[in-house]
Amino acid sequence: MLTAQFMALLDVFIVNVAAPTIRVELHASGAGLQLVIAGYTISYAVLLITGARLGERLGHRRVFLAGLAVFTAASLACGLSQSTGQLIAFRLVQGAGSAVLIPQVLSLIQRNFTGEARMKALGAYSAVLATGAAAGQVVGGVLVSADLFGTGWRPVFLVNVPVGVVLLFLAARVLPRDDRSEPGRARGLDLPGLVLLGAAVSLFTVPLVLGEQEGWPLWTWLSLGASAVVFALFCGFEARLARRGGAPLISPRVLRVPGMGLAVFRLGVVMAVNSGFLFVLSLHLQGGLGYSALRAGLTFGPSAMVFGVIGLTWRKWPAALQRALIPGGFALAAVSCVAVGLLLRDGGDGGMWLYVAFVGGGAGLSLGFSPTLTRALATVGPQDAADASGLLATVTQLGQLTGVAVFGAIFLGGIESQGASGAYSSADALLVCFYALAAAAALGAVSGLVRMRR
């Protein structure tokens, strides 16, 4: 399950480093290239809640297999695409497959593991969830630079096919059969709620994904404002539906779980800082310092590695440290962001100290993310696993989009305001952006302290 999730998450970022090659070989326009990259993210973010409810309605095993099959077939189609239009269409289908697949992973963990086994499984889940972004950059750089058999960008999609086929075979044999007596199966799909939430998420994600490249025209701001209005309508409709005894998309029990609201905030902050960190630094390394796609991708290796290791081991740390992990992690991430900005401020490569700062950033974000996710889900009952899966998967995805949009705009706006290009102007903009990243991480530290005092 985690291998399938990792593969699906990888495809959010793996195409970034292949974009220049795709543009040349398919003669893609700027707008077309944006949609190749963004189409997956948009359909993925919009359909996550729907995917979670379908799993509850039709069976998590069955829907997991269906989502994996759609993702694998769409990956093959993407790799064989002969035009920009074909690639955009298949990327949308690929994102839909991910949205159906990913929520089932958390639901299956919640329903099939208990006690310490569940804690370990959730630790592995959180490690995979948060390292996919950095790993996508690394794998994408390796595959594009290798140019296997002269295929250029196509292996970034085709690599999913053999892995997906093997996983389909194994999952069909290993995953437990769906229990048709589960009470959640009787709940309806809440189609009006799905439409309202899908519209709200679409209105939010599309301008975030396309706004920077388009220069933030008026329609992007109108869309963001409309998303807030539609989301308010969604909340009102769901509240009325719950009062009438209906089946809202997200059970009120999930929202009333102690600490769930704070966990949602902290997870959103972690993912925003993580994605902003990776996106902006990738732009600086390749645009400012002239790194190749491979070198830029490999630079993120230490951060991704330590993120995963800590996600798997933090539960074994001394009990005296456990309560301080979340605020301490956010604080460490804030300090590391400032350190990275200062190390790169003169247009240099930062030397070995840069990798020390990367390790600190990866460790801090992992400590902010993994314990938050695990503790939030530890008190969610199996009957609410689908709702919690959809909610938290959507929050992490929207956090990633927000981080790329907000911190990317700060960085690119800083370069534009200087009216110059090169390592020094990029480094100046990077420093300002990393101060902003540190401030966001500090908000997470404060939220953790508030939680500790309760």
C-alpha positions as CSV (number, residue, x, y, z in Angstrom):
1,M,0.0,0.0,0.0
2,L,2.8,2.4,0.9
3,T,4.7,1.7,-2.3
4,A,1.6,2.5,-4.3
5,Q,1.1,5.7,-2.3
6,F,4.7,6.7,-2.7
7,M,4.5,6.2,-6.5
8,A,1.4,8.3,-6.7
9,L,2.9,11.1,-4.6
10,L,6.1,11.0,-6.6
11,D,4.2,12.0,-9.8
12,V,3.1,15.4,-8.2
13,F,6.8,16.5,-8.5
14,I,8.6,14.2,-10.8
15,V,7.5,16.1,-13.9
16,N,8.9,19.4,-12.7
17,V,12.5,18.6,-13.8
18,A,11.3,17.0,-17.0
19,A,9.3,20.1,-18.1
20,P,12.0,21.6,-20.3
21,T,12.5,18.4,-22.3
22,I,8.7,17.9,-22.6
23,R,8.4,21.5,-24.0
24,V,11.1,20.9,-26.6
25,E,10.0,17.5,-27.8
26,L,6.2,18.1,-27.9
27,H,6.5,21.8,-28.9
28,A,4.3,22.7,-25.9
29,S,3.3,26.3,-25.3
30,G,3.8,27.9,-21.9
31,A,0.1,27.3,-21.0
32,G,0.2,23.8,-22.3
33,L,3.3,23.0,-20.2
34,Q,1.6,24.5,-17.1
35,L,-1.4,22.2,-17.6
36,V,0.8,19.1,-18.0
37,I,2.3,19.9,-14.6
38,A,-0.8,21.2,-12.9
39,G,-3.5,18.9,-14.4
40,Y,-2.4,16.0,-12.2
41,T,-2.4,18.2,-9.1
42,I,-5.8,19.8,-9.8
43,S,-7.8,16.6,-10.4
44,Y,-5.9,14.9,-7.5
45,A,-6.8,17.7,-5.0
46,V,-10.4,18.1,-6.2
47,L,-11.3,14.3,-6.0
48,L,-9.6,13.3,-2.8
49,I,-12.7,13.5,-0.6
50,T,-14.7,11.8,-3.2
51,G,-12.2,9.0,-3.4
52,A,-12.4,8.5,0.4
53,R,-16.2,8.3,0.3
54,L,-16.1,5.8,-2.6
55,G,-13.8,3.6,-0.6
56,E,-16.3,3.6,2.3
57,R,-19.2,3.0,0.0
58,L,-17.8,0.3,-2.3
59,G,-15.0,-1.2,-0.2
60,H,-11.5,0.0,0.4
61,R,-9.7,-3.0,-1.1
62,R,-11.8,-2.8,-4.3
63,V,-11.4,1.0,-4.7
64,F,-7.7,0.8,-3.9
65,L,-7.2,-1.8,-6.8
66,A,-9.4,0.3,-9.1
67,G,-7.4,3.5,-8.4
68,L,-4.1,1.7,-8.8
69,A,-5.2,0.2,-12.2
70,V,-6.4,3.7,-13.4
71,F,-3.1,5.3,-12.3
72,T,-1.0,2.6,-13.9
73,A,-2.9,2.7,-17.2
74,A,-2.8,6.5,-17.3
75,S,1.0,6.4,-16.7
76,L,1.4,4.2,-19.7
77,A,-0.7,6.5,-21.8
78,C,1.2,9.6,-20.6
79,G,4.5,7.9,-21.5
80,L,3.2,7.1,-25.0
81,S,1.6,10.5,-25.7
82,Q,2.3,12.1,-29.0
83,S,1.0,15.6,-28.4
84,T,0.6,18.1,-25.6
85,G,-3.2,17.7,-25.6
86,Q,-2.9,14.0,-25.1
87,L,-0.5,14.4,-22.3
88,I,-2.7,16.9,-20.5
89,A,-5.7,14.6,-20.8
90,F,-3.9,11.6,-19.5
91,R,-2.4,13.6,-16.6
92,L,-5.9,14.5,-15.5
93,V,-6.8,10.8,-15.5
94,Q,-3.6,9.9,-13.7
95,G,-4.5,12.5,-11.0
96,A,-8.0,11.0,-10.7
97,G,-6.5,7.6,-10.2
98,S,-4.3,8.9,-7.4
99,A,-7.2,10.6,-5.7
100,V,-9.1,7.3,-5.6
101,L,-6.0,5.3,-4.5
102,I,-4.4,7.4,-1.8
103,P,-7.3,7.8,0.7
104,Q,-7.8,4.0,0.9
105,V,-4.2,3.6,2.3
106,L,-5.0,5.4,5.5
107,S,-8.4,3.8,5.8
108,L,-7.0,0.3,5.4
109,I,-4.3,1.0,8.0
110,Q,-7.0,2.3,10.4
111,R,-9.2,-0.7,9.9
112,N,-6.6,-3.5,9.9
113,F,-4.1,-2.4,12.5
114,T,-4.5,-1.8,16.2
115,G,-2.4,-0.7,19.1
116,E,1.4,-0.4,18.6
117,A,1.1,-2.0,15.1
118,R,-1.2,0.9,14.1
119,M,1.3,3.5,15.5
120,K,4.1,1.9,13.5
121,A,2.1,1.8,10.3
122,L,1.0,5.4,10.7
123,G,4.7,6.4,11.3
124,A,5.6,4.7,8.0
125,Y,2.6,6.3,6.3
126,S,3.6,9.8,7.4
127,A,7.2,9.2,6.3
128,V,6.2,8.2,2.8
129,L,3.6,11.0,2.6
130,A,6.2,13.8,3.3
131,T,9.2,12.4,1.5
132,G,7.4,12.0,-1.9
133,A,8.1,15.6,-2.8
134,A,11.9,15.5,-2.4
135,A,12.1,12.0,-3.9
136,G,10.2,13.2,-6.9
137,Q,12.8,15.8,-7.6
138,V,15.6,13.3,-7.2
139,V,14.0,10.5,-9.3
140,G,13.0,12.9,-12.0
141,G,16.5,14.3,-12.3
142,V,18.0,10.9,-12.5
143,L,15.6,9.6,-15.2
144,V,15.7,12.7,-17.3
145,S,19.5,12.9,-17.2
146,A,19.9,9.2,-18.0
147,D,17.8,9.6,-21.2
148,L,17.2,5.8,-21.3
149,F,17.3,4.5,-24.8
150,G,16.9,8.0,-26.1
151,T,13.4,8.3,-24.7
152,G,14.0,11.7,-23.0
153,W,11.2,12.6,-20.6
154,R,9.0,9.5,-21.1
155,P,10.6,7.3,-18.4
156,V,9.3,9.6,-15.7
157,F,5.8,8.1,-16.5
158,L,6.7,4.7,-17.9
159,V,8.6,3.8,-14.7
160,N,5.2,3.5,-13.0
161,V,4.0,0.8,-15.3
162,P,6.0,-2.3,-14.2
163,V,5.8,-1.2,-10.6
164,G,2.0,-0.7,-10.8
165,V,1.5,-4.1,-12.5
166,V,3.5,-5.9,-9.7
167,L,1.6,-4.0,-7.0
168,L,-1.8,-4.9,-8.6
169,F,-0.8,-8.6,-8.5
170,L,0.4,-8.4,-4.9
171,A,-2.5,-6.3,-3.6
172,A,-5.1,-8.6,-5.1
173,R,-3.4,-11.5,-3.1
174,V,-2.5,-9.7,0.1
175,L,-5.1,-7.1,1.0
176,P,-8.0,-8.4,3.2
177,R,-11.4,-8.8,1.6
178,D,-13.8,-6.0,2.1
179,D,-16.4,-6.6,4.9
180,R,-19.8,-6.1,3.4
181,S,-21.3,-5.7,6.8
182,E,-19.4,-2.4,7.6
183,P,-21.9,0.2,8.7
184,G,-20.4,2.9,6.5
185,R,-21.6,1.2,3.4
186,A,-25.1,2.3,4.0
187,R,-24.2,6.0,3.8
188,G,-25.0,7.9,0.6
189,L,-22.5,9.8,-1.5
190,D,-23.9,13.2,-0.6
191,L,-23.7,14.4,-4.2
192,P,-24.6,18.0,-3.4
193,G,-21.8,18.1,-0.9
194,L,-19.4,16.6,-3.4
195,V,-20.3,19.2,-6.0
196,L,-19.9,22.1,-3.5
197,L,-16.6,20.8,-2.1
198,G,-15.3,20.0,-5.6
199,A,-16.2,23.5,-6.7
200,A,-14.6,25.1,-3.7
201,V,-11.3,23.2,-4.0
202,S,-11.2,23.8,-7.8
203,L,-11.7,27.5,-7.3
204,F,-8.9,27.5,-4.8
205,T,-6.4,25.2,-6.5
206,V,-6.6,26.4,-10.1
207,P,-5.4,30.0,-9.4
208,L,-2.8,28.7,-7.0
209,V,-1.4,26.4,-9.6
210,L,-1.6,28.8,-12.6
211,G,-1.5,32.3,-10.9
212,E,2.3,32.8,-10.8
213,Q,2.8,31.9,-14.5
214,E,-0.1,34.1,-15.6
215,G,1.1,37.1,-13.5
216,W,-1.8,36.9,-11.0
217,P,-4.5,38.4,-13.2
218,L,-7.9,39.5,-11.8
219,W,-9.6,36.2,-12.4
220,T,-7.2,34.4,-10.0
221,W,-8.2,36.7,-7.1
222,L,-11.9,36.5,-8.0
223,S,-11.5,32.7,-8.0
224,L,-9.8,32.6,-4.6
225,G,-12.6,34.9,-3.2
226,A,-15.3,32.7,-4.7
227,S,-13.7,29.6,-3.2
228,A,-14.2,31.0,0.3
229,V,-17.9,31.8,-0.5
230,V,-18.5,28.3,-1.9
231,F,-16.7,26.6,1.0
232,A,-19.0,28.6,3.4
233,L,-22.0,27.3,1.5
234,F,-20.6,23.8,1.7
235,C,-20.1,24.1,5.5
236,G,-23.7,25.4,5.9
237,F,-25.1,22.6,3.8
238,E,-23.2,19.9,5.6
239,A,-24.3,21.3,9.0
240,R,-27.9,21.2,8.0
241,L,-27.6,17.7,6.5
242,A,-26.1,16.4,9.8
243,R,-28.9,18.0,11.8
244,R,-31.5,16.3,9.6
245,G,-29.8,12.9,10.3
246,G,-28.1,12.7,6.8
247,A,-24.6,11.5,5.9
248,P,-22.3,14.5,5.4
249,L,-19.0,14.1,3.6
250,I,-17.0,14.4,6.8
251,S,-18.6,13.0,9.9
252,P,-19.0,15.6,12.7
253,R,-17.4,13.0,15.0
254,V,-14.1,13.5,13.1
255,L,-14.2,17.2,13.5
256,R,-14.9,16.8,17.2
257,V,-11.9,14.5,17.9
258,P,-9.7,16.3,20.5
259,G,-7.0,18.2,18.8
260,M,-8.2,17.5,15.2
261,G,-8.6,21.2,14.4
262,L,-5.1,22.0,15.6
263,A,-3.7,18.9,13.8
264,V,-5.2,20.1,10.6
265,F,-3.6,23.5,11.0
266,R,-0.1,22.1,11.8
267,L,-0.2,19.6,9.0
268,G,-1.1,22.4,6.6
269,V,1.8,24.5,7.8
270,V,4.3,21.6,7.6
271,M,3.3,20.8,4.0
272,A,3.3,24.5,3.0
273,V,6.8,25.0,4.4
274,N,8.1,21.7,3.0
275,S,6.8,22.3,-0.6
276,G,7.8,26.0,-0.5
277,F,11.3,25.0,0.7
278,L,11.7,22.5,-2.1
279,F,10.2,24.6,-4.9
280,V,12.0,27.8,-4.2
281,L,15.4,26.1,-3.6
282,S,15.0,24.1,-6.8
283,L,14.5,27.3,-8.7
284,H,17.5,28.9,-7.1
285,L,19.8,25.9,-7.6
286,Q,18.9,25.5,-11.3
287,G,18.2,29.1,-12.2
288,G,20.6,31.0,-9.9
289,L,23.5,28.6,-9.5
290,G,23.1,26.7,-12.8
291,Y,22.8,23.2,-11.4
292,S,21.7,20.4,-13.7
293,A,18.4,18.7,-13.0
294,L,20.2,15.7,-11.6
295,R,22.5,17.7,-9.3
296,A,19.6,19.8,-8.0
297,G,17.5,16.7,-7.4
298,L,20.3,14.9,-5.5
299,T,20.8,18.0,-3.3
300,F,17.5,17.2,-1.6
301,G,18.6,13.7,-0.7
302,P,19.8,14.3,2.9
303,S,16.6,16.2,3.8
304,A,14.3,13.5,2.4
305,M,16.3,10.7,4.1
306,V,16.3,12.3,7.5
307,F,12.6,13.1,7.2
308,G,11.8,9.4,6.6
309,V,14.1,8.1,9.3
310,I,12.7,10.3,12.0
311,G,9.2,9.5,10.8
312,L,9.9,5.8,11.5
313,T,11.8,6.2,14.8
314,W,10.4,9.1,16.8
315,R,8.1,6.9,18.9
316,K,11.2,5.1,20.3
317,W,12.7,8.3,21.7
318,P,12.7,8.9,25.5
319,A,9.3,9.7,27.0
320,A,10.6,12.9,28.5
321,L,11.1,14.3,24.9
322,Q,7.7,13.2,23.5
323,R,5.7,16.2,24.5
324,A,8.3,18.7,23.1
325,L,8.6,17.0,19.7
326,I,6.1,19.0,17.8
327,P,6.9,22.5,19.0
328,G,10.6,21.6,19.0
329,G,10.4,20.3,15.5
330,F,8.8,23.5,14.2
331,A,11.4,25.6,16.0
332,L,14.2,23.6,14.5
333,A,12.7,24.0,11.0
334,A,12.5,27.7,11.5
335,V,16.1,28.0,12.5
336,S,17.2,25.8,9.6
337,C,15.3,27.9,7.1
338,V,17.1,31.0,8.4
339,A,20.4,29.1,8.2
340,V,19.9,28.0,4.6
341,G,19.0,31.6,3.5
342,L,22.1,33.0,5.2
343,L,24.4,30.3,3.8
344,L,23.3,31.0,0.3
345,R,23.0,34.8,0.6
346,D,26.3,35.6,-1.2
347,G,25.5,33.6,-4.3
348,G,27.7,30.6,-3.2
349,D,26.8,27.0,-2.7
350,G,26.9,27.1,1.1
351,G,29.5,24.3,1.4
352,M,29.0,21.4,3.8
353,W,27.2,23.5,6.3
354,L,24.3,23.8,3.8
355,Y,23.7,20.0,4.1
356,V,23.8,20.3,7.9
357,A,21.0,22.9,7.6
358,F,19.1,20.6,5.2
359,V,19.3,17.8,7.7
360,G,18.0,20.2,10.4
361,G,15.1,21.3,8.2
362,G,14.2,17.7,7.3
363,A,14.4,16.7,10.9
364,G,12.3,19.6,12.1
365,L,9.6,19.2,9.6
366,S,9.4,15.5,10.2
367,L,9.0,16.1,14.0
368,G,6.2,18.6,13.2
369,F,4.5,16.2,10.8
370,S,4.7,12.6,11.9
371,P,3.7,12.9,15.6
372,T,0.9,15.3,14.6
373,L,-0.6,12.9,12.1
374,T,-0.1,9.8,14.2
375,R,-1.6,11.3,17.3
376,A,-4.6,12.8,15.5
377,L,-5.5,9.5,13.9
378,A,-4.9,7.4,17.0
379,T,-8.2,8.5,18.5
380,V,-10.2,8.2,15.2
381,G,-12.4,5.1,15.2
382,P,-12.4,2.6,12.3
383,Q,-15.9,3.8,11.4
384,D,-14.6,7.3,10.7
385,A,-11.4,6.2,8.9
386,A,-12.6,7.2,5.4
387,D,-13.7,10.6,6.5
388,A,-10.4,11.2,8.4
389,S,-8.4,9.9,5.4
390,G,-10.1,12.3,3.0
391,L,-9.9,15.3,5.3
392,L,-6.2,14.9,6.1
393,A,-5.1,13.9,2.6
394,T,-6.9,17.0,1.2
395,V,-5.3,19.3,3.9
396,T,-1.8,18.0,3.0
397,Q,-2.4,18.5,-0.7
398,L,-3.8,22.0,-0.2
399,G,-0.9,22.8,2.1
400,Q,1.5,21.8,-0.6
401,L,-0.2,24.0,-3.2
402,T,-0.4,27.0,-0.9
403,G,3.3,26.7,-0.1
404,V,4.4,26.6,-3.7
405,A,2.1,29.5,-4.6
406,V,2.8,31.8,-1.7
407,F,6.6,31.2,-1.3
408,G,7.1,30.9,-5.0
409,A,5.5,34.3,-5.5
410,I,7.7,35.8,-2.8
411,F,10.8,34.4,-4.4
412,L,10.0,35.3,-8.0
413,G,8.6,38.7,-7.0
414,G,11.9,39.4,-5.2
415,I,13.9,38.6,-8.3
416,E,11.6,40.7,-10.5
417,S,11.8,43.7,-8.2
418,Q,15.6,43.7,-8.5
419,G,15.4,43.9,-12.3
420,A,18.4,41.6,-12.6
421,S,19.2,37.9,-12.9
422,G,22.0,35.7,-11.7
423,A,23.2,34.0,-8.5
424,Y,23.4,37.2,-6.4
425,S,19.9,38.5,-7.2
426,S,18.5,35.0,-6.8
427,A,20.3,34.7,-3.5
428,D,18.8,38.0,-2.2
429,A,15.3,36.9,-3.1
430,L,16.0,33.5,-1.6
431,L,17.0,35.0,1.7
432,V,13.7,37.0,2.0
433,C,11.7,34.0,1.1
434,F,13.5,31.8,3.7
435,Y,12.8,34.4,6.3
436,A,9.1,34.0,5.4
437,L,9.4,30.2,5.6
438,A,10.9,30.5,9.0
439,A,8.1,32.7,10.1
440,A,5.5,30.1,8.9
441,A,7.4,27.4,10.8
442,A,7.4,29.6,13.9
443,L,3.6,29.7,13.7
444,G,3.6,25.9,13.9
445,A,5.9,26.1,17.0
446,V,3.5,28.4,18.7
447,S,0.5,26.2,17.9
448,G,2.4,23.2,19.4
449,L,3.1,25.2,22.6
450,V,-0.6,26.1,22.9
451,R,-1.5,22.5,22.7
452,M,1.0,21.5,25.4
453,R,-0.5,23.9,27.9
454,R,-4.0,22.5,27.6
